[in-house]
Amino acid sequence: MTANTNTQAVEPIDPQRAYTVLICDLVGLRFGPDGKPDPSEVRAHIEARGGRFHATALGDKAGLEQGRVHFFYQPDLSAREELIEAAGDGRYDAVIAAATFLPAETVFPLAGVRIGAGTGNMGSRSWGGGNGEGGTAVLMNTPGINSRATAQMVMKAILKVLPDLPVDRLHDRVAHGAFDTGRGLRDFPTEKLEGKTIAIIGYGNIGREVAKLARAFGMRVVIHARPRHRDWIDAEGFAYAPDLGDAAEGADVLSVHVGLGKQDAQTGRYANAGLIGTDVLSRMNKGAVLVNYDRGELVDVAALGDALDTGQVRHAAIDADLFRDASTGALSGPMLPYLDLVEKHGARLELLPHAAADTDHPSRVAGARQAVDQIFDAICRKTVTNAKGTVPEGYLSLGVTTPPGIGPVTARDLGKLTADECSELAGLCERQAQLWKALSIALPEQRGKVIAEPGEELVRLTNRFCTLAENLNLRGPYQ
């Protein structure tokens, strides 16, 4: 979604009311002159939309300028008690969050937006919890904003162990002049990614980006997803596995990207909790790599421990929330059970505090800008983009919007094509069709001559068409 660059205020809102929005996560990850993460880019965007930015908590609401949307920036809020105290009485109409977990007791009468895709941390009862089902407020997200950042971190995790060349050790020896290439290099054979199999669980925005990167490294990509995705997975040249276990069969790497799924109202358990267990891990090649940069709960930690014990899994990279109570030091969050594996398997683990997507400054800013736009739209126009769960009565859903090149191709993407772009695509197709037709009707003994003349042109036209389709965001599934 392109950031709104309008320098004029949005259409008038209720002139007798001041709307309030809590921002409880960082919206800028680069440091400013004061040595702190700088929110100025998002602040400028809010003010360009006619809003007001406050680097304080909400005090006396009666003193706010009416006819405006006021954003209160409180990125240090994190503890459950702090959030309930700050937002348990509904003083904020809406909220923007990224990694912060919003307890059910927090109240936001109008809307909530999660910067990123998954909404499992958006637990407020106002919209019915992380599923967004059954509440009276609107729950939205910003899908695709951090898809490429996350996918690149997945590949970084894989490349740390495959190929398995001990780069640091070799660097140290070379830097000290203690290596002879002719005699010593034979002692360091290594593998390559090309030809290895990666099983990707989920064909959402992140899963698809991981698949594209893995293919660029020459890996065989197998994707397990809902059956409705099969045709598009096949069309993009990936292998489709209808069964989760079949996807893991013979895999050298498994990367999971499915989200938590729905939460059971009675037990509180998510549908996909423990999805990656013994039955899946045992079907991978011995010495495989597991990457879970989705949600910590997706992996059966006891099963992972057993797989590490036997060498079935040689390395596991996990990215999940870990919270520490400031007053007691008590730890909580989905990363907690993984800590039990550290003493025995520490060297074969890489544990991140849900940082894979949240440390990318451009993605965070782009997501925050989009979230601001979604809040304005919900308040001023009663329109909803990227709704999660049910859309309350009185709101109009405008469907899903993702950044250019991320996610499915839509009718909107086709509608944006200019006449010149359509004409160029048509011309490329027509000329290619002529050349392919000539090849199709040529006799076997004539094919060499036919190829000799237009072969170079045919390949160049094919490359040009693929490049143009990529640049115009016409690659991928259609929605």
C-alpha positions, 0 to 999 in steps of 0.5 A, spaced: 500 500 500 502 506 497 503 511 503 498 517 503 502 523 501 496 528 502 498 534 505 491 536 506 487 534 512 482 528 511 474 530 510 471 533 516 470 528 522 465 530 528 467 537 529 464 536 536 469 530 538 476 529 539 478 522 537 484 518 541 489 513 538 494 509 542 500 507 539 504 502 544 510 500 539 515 503 536 514 506 529 521 508 528 527 504 529 533 508 527 536 513 532 534 520 532 539 526 535 536 524 542 539 517 542 532 514 542 528 511 536 525 516 532 518 516 530 518 523 526 517 520 519 510 517 522 509 523 526 509 527 519 504 523 516 499 523 522 500 531 521 499 531 514 493 527 514 490 533 519 491 529 526 495 531 532 501 527 535 502 527 542 509 524 545 505 523 552 499 519 555 492 521 554 491 526 560 484 530 560 480 528 554 476 535 555 482 539 553 483 536 546 482 540 540 475 537 537 474 535 530 481 532 530 484 525 531 489 525 536 495 519 536 498 518 543 505 515 542 507 510 548 512 505 546 514 503 552 508 500 555 509 492 555 507 489 561 500 486 562 498 491 568 501 497 565 496 496 559 490 495 563 491 501 567 492 505 561 487 502 556 482 498 561 477 504 561 476 505 554 479 512 554 483 511 547 478 510 541 483 505 537 490 502 538 496 501 533 500 495 536 506 491 533 509 486 538 506 488 544 500 483 547 494 487 548 490 483 554 483 482 553 481 487 559 484 493 554 478 496 551 478 500 544 471 502 542 472 503 535 478 499 532 485 496 532 491 495 527 496 490 528 503 493 524 504 486 521 500 480 519 499 476 524 494 478 530 494 473 535 497 479 540 491 483 539 487 480 545 482 486 546 475 483 547 473 490 543 474 486 537 473 479 540 481 477 541 486 475 536 481 472 531 477 479 530 471 475 531 464 477 534 467 484 537 464 491 536 470 494 534 474 493 528 480 489 527 485 490 522 492 488 520 498 490 515 499 484 511 505 484 506 509 490 509 514 486 513 514 479 508 520 480 505 524 482 511 522 476 514 523 472 508 530 474 508 531 473 515 529 466 514 534 465 508 539 468 513 538 463 518 538 457 513 545 460 510 548 460 517 548 452 517 547 450 510 552 451 507 556 449 513 563 452 511 566 455 518 567 462 516 569 465 522 574 459 523 577 460 516 577 467 517 581 467 523 586 463 520 587 467 514 587 473 518 593 470 522 596 468 516 595 460 518 592 457 512 595 454 506 589 454 500 593 448 496 594 443 502 588 446 507 582 447 503 581 439 502 579 439 510 573 443 509 568 440 504 562 444 504 555 443 502 551 447 497 543 449 497 542 448 490 539 441 489 536 441 497 529 441 498 525 446 503 518 444 505 514 451 506 508 450 510 503 456 508 502 460 502 501 466 505 505 473 503 511 470 507 511 463 505 511 465 498 517 470 499 521 465 502 519 460 496 521 465 491 528 466 495 529 459 496 528 458 488 533 463 487 538 459 491 537 453 486 533 449 492 527 444 490 521 448 493 515 444 496 509 447 499 503 445 503 497 449 503 490 449 503 487 446 496 485 452 493 492 454 492 494 448 488 493 451 481 497 457 483 503 454 487 503 449 480 503 455 476 509 458 479 513 452 479 513 450 486 511 443 488 504 442 492 504 437 497 496 436 500 499 433 506 503 436 511 507 430 512 508 429 505 511 436 505 516 434 510 518 427 507 525 428 505 526 435 506 533 438 508 529 445 511 522 446 514 520 453 514 513 454 517 508 460 515 501 459 517 499 463 523 496 460 530 489 459 527 483 460 530 483 460 538 478 455 542 474 459 546 473 454 551 481 452 552 484 458 549 488 453 545 490 455 538 488 451 532 495 450 529 499 449 536 504 444 536 503 443 528 510 441 527 511 435 532 514 428 531 510 426 525 513 431 521 520 432 524 521 424 523 519 425 516 525 430 514 532 428 512 536 426 518 540 432 520 535 437 517 534 444 519 528 447 522 526 455 521 520 457 525 520 465 524 512 465 525 509 463 532 513 459 537 507 455 539 507 452 532 512 447 534 511 442 539 518 443 543 518 436 547 518 433 540 523 438 537 528 436 543 527 429 542 529 431 534 535 434 537 537 429 541 537 424 536 540 428 530 534 428 526 534 436 527 541 439 526 539 446 527 533 450 529 532 457 528 526 460 533 523 467 533 518 468 538 516 473 543 519 473 550 517 478 556 520 479 562 516 483 568 520 489 570 518 488 577 519 481 578 524 478 573 519 473 571 519 471 564 513 469 560 511 468 552 511 463 547 519 463 547 519 460 554 519 453 553 524 453 548 529 456 554 529 449 557 533 446 551 538 451 551 543 448 556 543 441 552 542 444 545 545 451 546 550 451 540 544 448 535 539 453 537 538 460 534 533 464 539 530 471 537 525 475 541 520 475 535 525 480 532 526 477 524 521 482 522 520 488 527 528 490 526 527 493 519 526 500 519 523 501 512 518 496 514 516 498 520 515 505 518 511 503 512 506 499 516 505 504 521 503 509 516 498 504 513 496 503 520 495 510 521 491 511 514 486 505 516 485 508 523 483 515 519 479 511 514 475 507 519 473 513 523 472 518 518 469 514 512 467 507 516 471 503 511 475 498 513 482 495 509 485 488 511 479 486 516 481 480 520 475 476 523 468 479 522 466 487 520 461 490 525 455 493 522 456 500 519 463 499 516 464 497 509 470 492 508 474 494 502 478 488 501 485 486 502 491 491 500 498 489 500 505 493 498 506 492 490 509 485 488 507 482 495 501 477 495 496 476 490 495 480 483 488 483 483 483 486 479 485 493 481 492 491 479 490 490 472 486 496 472 492 500 474 495 498 467 496 504 462 494 504 455 502 504 453 503 498 458 497 494 455 500 495 448 507 493 450 505 487 453 500 485 447 506 486 442 510 482 446 505 476 446 503 477 439 510 477 436 512 471 441 506 467 438 508 468 431 515 465 433 512 459 437 507 458 431 513 458 426 517 453 431 510 448 432 509 447 424 516 446 422 518 439 420 524 436 425 529 437 419 527 444 418 527 446 426 535 448 426 534 453 421 528 456 424 531 457 430 537 460 427 534 466 425 529 468 430 532 464 436 535 470 439 529 474 438 524 469 441 529 469 448 529 476 448 522 477 448 521 472 453 525 475 458 522 482 456 515 479 458 517 476 464 521 482 466 515 487 465 510 482 468 514 482 474 515 490 474 508 491 473 506 486 479 503 481 475 506 475 477 503 470 483 496 468 484 490 472 482 485 474 487 
